[in-house]
Amino acid sequence: MNLHDPQTKQALIQRLRRVEGQLRGIQGMIEEERDCQQILQQLSAVRAAVQSANAAFLEQYVSGCLLSEDSPRTREELARELAGLIGKA
């Protein structure tokens, strides 16, 4: 997929880098045997950040790929594809 808006692309990359850093931090917390509640809180924050990135990417996919003008697909086909993608997200 080609993200058409460079700002959106950069924002998505920054989000994913932040998630990557959070995951490394959680690994360190586990190695240090930190409090379980703190680790679970951080895991929850990572999940929320990934869901946010997923939603942003899905929005770009719908507007940039799924609804591309050169697509001969019907509304029903588009709806089925979108429902399948949301189900996997």
C-alpha positions as CSV (number, residue, x, y, z in Angstrom):
1,M,0.0,0.0,0.0
2,N,1.2,3.5,-0.8
3,L,0.3,6.1,1.8
4,H,-0.5,9.2,-0.2
5,D,-0.1,11.7,2.5
6,P,3.5,12.1,3.7
7,Q,2.4,13.5,7.1
8,T,0.1,10.6,7.7
9,K,2.9,8.2,6.8
10,Q,5.3,9.9,9.1
11,A,2.8,10.0,12.0
12,L,2.2,6.2,11.6
13,I,5.9,5.5,11.6
14,Q,6.3,7.6,14.7
15,R,3.5,5.7,16.4
16,L,5.0,2.4,15.6
17,R,8.4,3.4,16.8
18,R,6.8,4.6,20.1
19,V,5.2,1.1,20.4
20,E,8.5,-0.5,19.7
21,G,10.1,1.5,22.5
22,Q,7.3,0.6,24.8
23,L,7.8,-3.1,24.1
24,R,11.5,-2.9,24.8
25,G,10.6,-1.2,28.0
26,I,8.3,-4.0,29.0
27,Q,10.9,-6.5,28.2
28,G,13.2,-4.7,30.6
29,M,10.5,-4.6,33.2
30,I,10.1,-8.4,33.0
31,E,13.9,-8.9,33.1
32,E,14.0,-6.7,36.2
33,E,11.1,-8.6,37.7
34,R,9.1,-5.4,38.2
35,D,5.6,-5.3,39.7
36,C,3.1,-7.4,37.7
37,Q,0.5,-4.6,37.7
38,Q,2.9,-2.1,36.2
39,I,3.8,-4.6,33.5
40,L,0.1,-5.3,32.7
41,Q,-0.6,-1.5,32.6
42,Q,2.2,-1.1,30.1
43,L,0.9,-4.0,28.0
44,S,-2.5,-2.4,28.0
45,A,-1.0,0.8,26.8
46,V,0.8,-1.0,24.0
47,R,-2.4,-2.7,22.9
48,A,-4.2,0.7,22.8
49,A,-1.4,2.2,20.8
50,V,-1.4,-0.6,18.3
51,Q,-5.2,-0.4,18.0
52,S,-4.9,3.4,17.4
53,A,-2.2,2.8,14.7
54,N,-4.4,0.1,13.2
55,A,-7.4,2.4,13.0
56,A,-5.3,5.1,11.3
57,F,-3.9,2.7,8.8
58,L,-7.3,1.2,8.1
59,E,-8.7,4.6,7.4
60,Q,-5.9,5.3,4.9
61,Y,-6.4,1.9,3.3
62,V,-10.1,2.6,2.8
63,S,-9.6,6.0,1.3
64,G,-6.5,5.2,-0.6
65,C,-6.8,1.7,-1.8
66,L,-10.2,0.2,-1.2
67,L,-12.1,3.0,-2.8
68,S,-9.6,3.7,-5.6
69,E,-11.2,5.2,-8.6
70,D,-9.9,2.5,-10.9
71,S,-11.5,-0.3,-8.9
72,P,-14.4,-2.0,-10.8
73,R,-15.7,-3.6,-7.6
74,T,-19.3,-3.3,-6.5
75,R,-20.3,-1.7,-3.2
76,E,-21.2,-5.2,-1.9
77,E,-17.7,-6.5,-2.7
78,L,-16.1,-3.5,-1.0
79,A,-18.3,-3.9,2.0
80,R,-17.4,-7.6,2.3
81,E,-13.7,-6.8,2.0
82,L,-13.9,-4.0,4.6
83,A,-15.8,-6.2,7.0
84,G,-13.2,-8.9,6.7
85,L,-10.4,-6.5,7.3
86,I,-12.1,-5.1,10.4
87,G,-12.7,-8.6,11.7
88,K,-9.0,-9.3,11.4
89,A,-8.1,-6.0,13.1
